[in-house]
Amino acid sequence: MAPGIDGLPAAEREVDVSAPIARFLLATSPRVRARIRLGLRIFDWLPFPWRFSRLSPAAAEEYLRKLDGSRFSLHHELLLMAKVLATLGYAVAEPVQERIGFTVGCGLADGSRPAPAGGLGEIEPQGEGEECDVLVVGSGAGGAVAAAELAEAGLDVLVLEAGRRYDRDSYPSDHLEAIAELYRDAGLTIAAGRPPIPVPVARAVGGTTVVNSGTCFRAPREVLKRWRTEHGVEWALDLAADYAEAEHTLRVAPVDPERMGRNGQLTMEGAAALGASGGPIARNAGNCVQCSSCPLGCPIDAKRGMHVSYLPRAVAAGARLRAGVEARRLLVEDGRAVGVQAFVPAMRGQRNGSRGRDFTVRARRAVVVAGGALGTPQLLQRSGLGGGAVGRNLHIHPACWVGARYEEEVRGWDGVMQSYYVDQWEPAGILLEATFTPLAFGGAWLFGTGAEHQRAMLDFGHLGSIGVHLSDRSSGRVGLGPEGDIRASYSLTREDADRLAFGIARAAEIHFAAGATEVYPNIPRVGVLRPGGLAAFEATRFKPSELRLEAFHPMGTARIGRPGEAACAADGSLHGTKALYVADASLFPTSVGVNPMMTVIAFAKQISRGIAERV
């Protein structure tokens, strides 16, 4: 998949790609490893009666092009997996990075490394179980905030987190290992459909706040108004104080235009030339050193994720945190939630043959589930709770990256990962954000396959990138696989595909206004857009399966609403079960339309205050 051109080394002949991929697989769970191996085996035999691994370079490249343009979602899913793995293994090689000129510049000025956050105490689970007043399952934006609020109200709180604890002193330095360690299913969680859409979510103390971009938006007032009037969230318009407190705790501030990096500046300049409204993105990373390493964990913990903000606050108020504990089933007695049956997997490399041990937590007053919009329905469904409404109404903010080539050197990685937004087309559900990720991430989403993809990699230093985010009306669902694992599906409607194409056109327009010579919409039959070609693009209607999408904001799978139509009441309680609450993005009745972290926090504060008053 990387034949080597113009000084870029050829995979395997000149660069060892197999070894880093093998290290990556070793860092994943046995279930994920088996799934990847099965997928690669199917991919290898797709050209039956031939095998992909035995095709000539020219035949292999032609076959990849056919797969990229295929109308079958299985082809897209397998090609995406193979392309991601191959790019990951290839992009981390020093000769490749040297040829591209890619360097991560986390050179820290004196005083730029923030002081350590408060401690999290003893986090290793001991014995066979524990007791508490309130059990919180999950430590992301919902769980951490709920734990802090409840502990500060004087309750004995225990937080369970399936992931491990990482911080600036322990993030894996190897990008492949970081992805395998920090993300659920090594980042390969996919919502099946046409097209299949990767939905990477974190698995770590602090949840996805550890690996997100640090972008902090309040929900649009019109969205909150609709939630109040149409879905019964009575307090939806009363979140101003909660937002303000969260912004203070997380030290939220807009990105300084002088420090955002050239990628953000180009988006800002292009939007200004068109008269499109927007501004520097507000972030929870005041000490940011502009290295664009956000999705691999902030190397200096300048980004104030939950692990360095609300969780230390919760522990200081008396809460306990237990990491590496997988909640398997909620315990219910006489219609009331009383705890959770959990499992503590053995650490990798443990030689005693043990797979792990059971761990039971009993909660005297309440259980709060905050595993995110994928993990929360998984736990509720495993427990047989919530009925058919649980897992439905999945919204994900489907997104695509619109790249562009500039004559000037952009070096998009030398800057803030997500730096400038354009909300001119928010009424159409489109939010544009200047976004640039490290080569190991962004390289997989570059245009084309084979030599075509490598030519795009060679231009990585001249690439500008805008993310197109859609406030989706499409929906999906989360169910269980045969082993109780997450199975997500999502159906992108033609209407939403049209709106995404509109967003792609607006991003292209901004790129051209900023001086780009080519734009890459990442739609195989379009290829490259050049100035003057935008009208033809906008006159074309694309099938949903033609779009290459990714999503980072799952929500809505235990939404607030009436019994029979929704899973939860406005106070966060699960319909039909006493003392059981949800406090994460699962509660959102519809797509929120912007990065959801701040609204998750505001919801968690509302829900947990109500719990403290009632119990």
Phi, psi and omega in degrees: 000352178226083187288343180089114180216150171046046177092347173284129182292151178280138178298140179073310180291319183243340180226132179280106178267329185297319184297310179296326177293322177297319177297319178300314181296322179296332181278351180268169178286158178304323181295316179293320180299315180296321180296317180294316181297320177297315180299318180292326178294317177296317179301319182296326183265002181303322181279025183317137012276003176267170174243141182302320183295347182248005177285152174293158179307318181293317180293322179296317181294320178295321180294320178298321178297320179295318178298319182297329180262007183292153177266001182265128183295328178300319178299316180296318182295316180291319178296319179299314180298313181296319181293318179297312181297314181297318180292320178301312181294327183279318188290339181276354181288132182302316179301325178292312181295323178295318181294323180282333184088019182277122173222142177266117189261059177277049173284120189264126175286159178304131177084358182278343178276113184293159178295149180301147176285170177298159184287165178252005177071196178286118185250353181279130178291135180242146176070206185258355179166181180212171175235159179198173171283307183233127176262131176245122180259109182113143185234022178278205185300328178279307185294317181296317181291318177300318180298317180296313181299315184289320178294320179290344174274002176095008180271150177277108189247136173237130180250127174255136178225129181290329182277177179265169177270131175226151173207190186301338180266355185224001175300137177300133180283333177282125184300320180294317179296321179299317180296316180295324184278321192269345186244143172300135180053035179055032179079006185258023172292126185231134171274111183292144179160192178240098006272162169292140186233116174297138178230076183289127176229154187280161173222084185196160172299121186106350177061209185291347175295344177287328188240004180279181185278352183081012182285132187234102175246145164278150178296142176303140183301323181296326177293312180298322178297319179294321178298324180287312187280326186259339187235003173079018176275084190302328185266011186299330180266009182247032186261002186303315181293325178292316175301314184297318179295319179295318179298324177291314181297320183270359178056051183285134178205150178295150177294134175290121181306331180287343185246359186287342183094162187294329180299312178295321180296322178295319176297317178299316181293318179295318179296319179297320180297330180268353184074024181273135182288151179173195179175171175299139182285136174281134184223160178261050187213066184296333180261021183303137178252018171056051180255358179057027180264013184312315185287358178249011185091129182295121186292349176236007183054035172290326177285123186271074172291176183299331183290344178238016180225274186287327180294313174302325178295319179297315180295321178298333179271003176111356179291153175247143179241133175235118183259157180073028181240119182264115175289122183258321185204136176282142179263127182230130178231126181054040177077012183236133177289129183233006178154202183211142170267122186235177182218137178250101181295150175294147177291145176302140179091352178294131191256005183273005177081357181286139175271346181137195183214157176285154181212123184246132176243130176253130180247124185285331189239321183195160174236132178244121179260124182217054182268010183087168187287354171258315183286324181296309177296330177300312181293318180296318180291320176302329183269357180069032185243151172093345178071196187290345180287336181289130179095342178276175175067029179291120171245150189221359187052064179306139187222156173218152179262127177255106181270163179207147177262132176245147176295323179285158176281125183263318184046061185302337180285344175270074182173183178288135185302313180232113198234329186218137180245155174233116183248017181306324186252027178300324177301335177270004179084016184250125172239126178256137180223126174296117187222132177219129183246164178302160184304320181299328177272301187295331182299326182291339183259007176291157186296140167087184178225162176058226182299325179298317178294322179292325176297323176294323178295322178300329181270011186304323180289343179255011185269134166251154186216133175236131175271133177256116181249134181250130169281096195281141169263339173298161178211167178218200179208159176244127177231190182249140171277181183301331181259017182079012180277166183285130172235108181255145174223155185205132181247107177282122181281163176298324180298314180290327175298321177297318181291324176295318177298322175298316178296321177299318179297321180291322176296318178298320179299319178295316178303311182297322179295334179271357175109010179294146178263336178217149175232140183245098181283355178061040173240114190310317185282352177268318182072246185248136173260139176237160179309131182098347182262002186289326181298318179294322178299314183289340178276354183261136175257130184254142173287150176307323183292346180278344184275146177252107192238162173216161181213145185230002188230064176294143182197164167092002190275359171216055194291159175281139178167192183286148176304140182092330178254337184218168185271327190233156173275173183294341177271007179088353182286144179283127178304128173093355179226128180280150173062022178237125186231156173243140182216062177205192184293349175302333185287339187301126181292328179220180173298137182276337173090347178222171176308128196271355190307312184293327179285327173300315179299313181299318177298315182298323178295316178298311183297313185290327175297319178296320178298314181301323179289326186275327186265000000 
